[in-house]
């Protein structure tokens, strides 16, 4: 399981993260940040593999990806 966090105030909606996500996890949301940009939000978190391509492509370092370890019981 992975978690994507997007700092909405840092996002300028360049959409590189959306274009390069192999699983279509991200999309432009309908809310606007203080700079007037409709920022990116995760829409299909269950599809996220934690590859972090979105974070590497973001020119403003607005994305962090956390990969949760699965515990064997």
N, CA, C and O of each residue as an XYZ file, in Angstrom:
292
protein
N       0.846     -1.186      0.000
C       0.000      0.000      0.000
C       0.886      1.242      0.000
O       1.910      1.275      0.683
N       0.509      2.229     -0.738
C       1.282      3.467     -0.821
C       0.381      4.655     -0.522
O      -0.844      4.576     -0.616
N       1.023      5.752     -0.163
C       0.291      6.969      0.147
C       0.961      8.127     -0.581
O       2.181      8.277     -0.524
N       0.168      8.945     -1.264
C       0.681     10.114     -1.976
C       0.163     11.360     -1.271
O      -1.041     11.526     -1.078
N       1.085     12.229     -0.894
C       0.705     13.504     -0.287
C       1.138     14.630     -1.217
O       2.282     14.681     -1.667
N       0.205     15.525     -1.494
C       0.480     16.657     -2.372
C       0.295     17.940     -1.576
O      -0.769     18.180     -1.007
N       1.340     18.761     -1.541
C       1.236     20.066     -0.882
C       0.533     21.002     -1.860
O       1.146     21.528     -2.790
N      -0.748     21.197     -1.635
C      -1.587     21.932     -2.577
C      -1.086     23.346     -2.848
O      -1.207     23.839     -3.970
N      -0.533     23.995     -1.850
C      -0.062     25.371     -2.036
C       1.204     25.449     -2.887
O       1.537     26.519     -3.395
N       1.908     24.342     -3.049
C       3.116     24.320     -3.883
C       2.821     23.903     -5.320
O       3.649     24.107     -6.208
N       1.651     23.323     -5.553
C       1.298     22.808     -6.877
C       0.886     23.944     -7.806
O       0.070     24.795     -7.450
N       1.475     23.940     -9.021
C       1.092     24.939    -10.017
C       0.358     24.304    -11.197
O       0.207     24.917    -12.254
N      -0.094     23.068    -10.997
C      -0.916     22.350    -11.975
C      -0.231     22.180    -13.332
O      -0.871     22.303    -14.376
N       1.060     21.899    -13.309
C       1.769     21.641    -14.565
C       1.352     20.287    -15.148
O       1.474     20.056    -16.351
N       0.868     19.414    -14.297
C       0.321     18.103    -14.654
C       1.354     17.085    -15.135
O       0.985     16.074    -15.733
N       2.636     17.333    -14.886
C       3.654     16.332    -15.223
C       3.396     15.038    -14.453
O       3.553     13.942    -14.992
N       3.000     15.177    -13.193
C       2.748     13.996    -12.365
C       1.617     13.151    -12.948
O       1.679     11.921    -12.925
N       0.600     13.804    -13.464
C      -0.532     13.096    -14.062
C      -0.092     12.386    -15.335
O      -0.436     11.226    -15.566
N       0.664     13.089    -16.149
C       1.111     12.535    -17.436
C       1.996     11.302    -17.258
O       1.887     10.344    -18.024
N       2.866     11.321    -16.254
C       3.841     10.248    -16.109
C       3.431      9.135    -15.152
O       4.132      8.127    -15.063
N       2.328      9.283    -14.438
C       1.879      8.224    -13.536
C       1.414      7.020    -14.356
O       0.480      7.142    -15.148
N       2.053      5.859    -14.178
C       1.681      4.701    -14.986
C       0.333      4.092    -14.615
O      -0.205      3.279    -15.367
N      -0.215      4.473    -13.472
C      -1.473      3.882    -13.002
C      -2.654      4.853    -12.986
O      -3.753      4.466    -12.591
N      -2.456      6.093    -13.402
C      -3.552      7.060    -13.445
C      -4.094      7.425    -12.074
O      -5.297      7.622    -11.905
N      -3.211      7.514    -11.108
C      -3.607      7.771     -9.719
C      -4.026      9.216     -9.490
O      -4.872      9.482     -8.636
N      -3.453     10.147    -10.230
C      -3.659     11.572     -9.974
C      -4.531     12.254    -11.019
O      -4.614     11.814    -12.165
N      -5.184     13.344    -10.596
C      -6.006     14.144    -11.504
C      -6.050     15.569    -10.969
O      -5.739     15.813     -9.804
N      -6.436     16.503    -11.821
C      -6.598     17.885    -11.383
C      -7.897     17.966    -10.593
O      -8.951     17.533    -11.059
N      -7.806     18.525     -9.392
C      -8.987     18.664     -8.556
C      -9.815     19.875     -8.948
O      -9.495     20.580     -9.905
N     -10.877     20.107     -8.202
C     -11.747     21.238     -8.513
C     -11.576     22.407     -7.552
O     -12.279     23.412     -7.662
N     -10.642     22.279     -6.610
C     -10.364     23.369     -5.677
C      -9.148     24.159     -6.152
O      -8.310     23.636     -6.886
N      -9.057     25.415     -5.733
C      -7.997     26.315     -6.169
C      -7.132     26.696     -4.966
O      -7.651     26.970     -3.883
N      -5.808     26.711     -5.163
C      -4.909     27.126     -4.079
C      -4.784     28.654     -4.054
O      -5.396     29.344     -4.870
N      -3.998     29.172     -3.125
C      -3.868     30.628     -2.945
C      -3.281     31.328     -4.174
O      -3.490     32.525     -4.368
N      -2.541     30.574     -5.007
C      -1.948     31.159     -6.207
C      -2.905     31.121     -7.397
O      -2.585     31.634     -8.469
N      -4.072     30.516     -7.209
C      -5.065     30.473     -8.276
C      -5.012     29.243     -9.154
O      -5.667     29.202    -10.195
N      -4.237     28.229     -8.754
C      -4.125     27.002     -9.550
C      -5.066     25.926     -9.015
O      -5.194     25.750     -7.803
N      -5.719     25.214     -9.921
C      -6.448     24.017     -9.530
C      -5.386     22.937     -9.324
O      -4.759     22.485    -10.282
N      -5.192     22.538     -8.103
C      -4.088     21.632     -7.783
C      -4.457     20.162     -7.985
O      -5.628     19.787     -8.029
N      -3.421     19.358     -8.103
C      -3.556     17.930     -8.353
C      -3.918     17.206     -7.051
O      -3.451     17.558     -5.968
N      -4.760     16.191     -7.197
C      -5.165     15.376     -6.054
C      -5.121     13.891     -6.447
O      -5.286     13.554     -7.620
N      -4.901     13.016     -5.472
C      -4.979     11.580     -5.764
C      -6.449     11.171     -5.908
O      -7.284     11.546     -5.084
N      -6.759     10.410     -6.947
C      -8.134      9.978     -7.169
C      -8.293      8.456     -7.171
O      -9.399      7.946     -6.993
N      -7.198      7.739     -7.370
C      -7.251      6.273     -7.376
C      -6.099      5.712     -6.539
O      -5.219      5.022     -7.054
N      -6.120      6.019     -5.248
C      -5.021      5.591     -4.378
C      -4.858      4.081     -4.335
O      -3.743      3.595     -4.146
N      -5.926      3.332     -4.503
C      -5.823      1.875     -4.470
C      -4.981      1.329     -5.622
O      -4.501      0.198     -5.549
N      -4.797      2.111     -6.677
C      -3.987      1.696     -7.827
C      -2.512      2.060     -7.667
O      -1.671      1.579     -8.427
N      -2.192      2.903     -6.688
C      -0.820      3.384     -6.513
C       0.112      2.264     -6.063
O      -0.189      1.527     -5.124
N       1.249      2.150     -6.749
C       2.243      1.132     -6.415
C       3.397      1.710     -5.596
O       4.265      0.969     -5.135
N       3.406      3.022     -5.417
C       4.487      3.651     -4.659
C       5.753      3.854     -5.466
O       6.831      3.978     -4.886
N       5.657      3.892     -6.770
C       6.844      4.032     -7.630
C       7.505      5.404     -7.500
O       8.698      5.545     -7.769
N       6.735      6.413     -7.089
C       7.214      7.781     -6.859
C       7.656      8.519     -8.130
O       8.385      9.506     -8.046
N       7.230      8.059     -9.279
C       7.529      8.783    -10.519
C       6.917     10.180    -10.455
O       7.519     11.149    -10.916
N       5.726     10.277     -9.885
C       5.059     11.575     -9.768
C       5.919     12.562     -8.982
O       6.061     13.719     -9.376
N       6.480     12.109     -7.888
C       7.317     12.973     -7.045
C       8.593     13.383     -7.764
O       9.038     14.523     -7.629
N       9.181     12.478     -8.520
C      10.412     12.802     -9.247
C      10.156     13.774    -10.394
O      11.029     14.571    -10.738
N       8.962     13.715    -10.988
C       8.643     14.581    -12.113
C       8.209     15.984    -11.684
O       8.249     16.914    -12.490
N       7.800     16.145    -10.435
C       7.279     17.433     -9.973
C       8.396     18.471     -9.864
O       9.313     18.298     -9.061
N       8.339     19.554    -10.661
C       9.398     20.563    -10.634
C       9.393     21.404     -9.351
O      10.362     22.106     -9.064
N       8.310     21.331     -8.590
C       8.212     22.131     -7.375
C       8.309     21.297     -6.103
O       8.081     21.809     -5.007
N       8.644     20.021     -6.242
C       8.775     19.107     -5.101
C       7.549     19.173     -4.196
O       7.668     19.210     -2.971
N       6.381     19.189     -4.808
C       5.120     19.302     -4.071
C       4.527     17.944     -3.702
O       3.482     17.881     -3.055
N       5.190     16.853     -4.109
C       4.634     15.516     -3.901
C       5.592     14.659     -3.094
O       6.798     14.639     -3.343
N       5.029     13.948     -2.119
C       5.784     12.947     -1.367
C       5.024     11.638     -1.429
O       3.799     11.607     -1.314
N       5.768     10.558     -1.612
C       5.163      9.235     -1.688
C       5.710      8.394     -0.554
O       6.919      8.319     -0.338
N       4.808      7.769      0.157
C       5.185      6.894      1.269
C       4.716      5.487      0.942
O       3.557      5.269      0.589
N       5.621      4.547      1.063
C       5.284      3.164      0.814
C       5.199      2.456      2.160
O       6.191      2.343      2.880
N       4.015      1.988      2.483
C       3.810      1.321      3.762
C       4.221     -0.144      3.649
O       3.873     -0.832      2.689
N       4.966     -0.605      4.648
C       5.398     -1.991      4.654
C       4.257     -2.884      5.109
O       3.530     -2.562      6.049
N       4.116     -4.003      4.432
C       3.109     -4.955      4.843
C       3.712     -5.878      5.868
O       4.821     -6.384      5.690
N       2.983     -6.096      6.941
C       3.470     -6.967      8.011
C       2.898     -8.353      7.820
O       1.698     -8.522      7.606
N       3.770     -9.345      7.898
C       3.319    -10.745      7.813
C       2.858    -11.182      9.189
O       3.567    -11.036     10.185
N       1.664    -11.715      9.215
C       1.099    -12.129     10.506
C       1.153    -13.620     10.654
O       0.723    -14.155     11.676
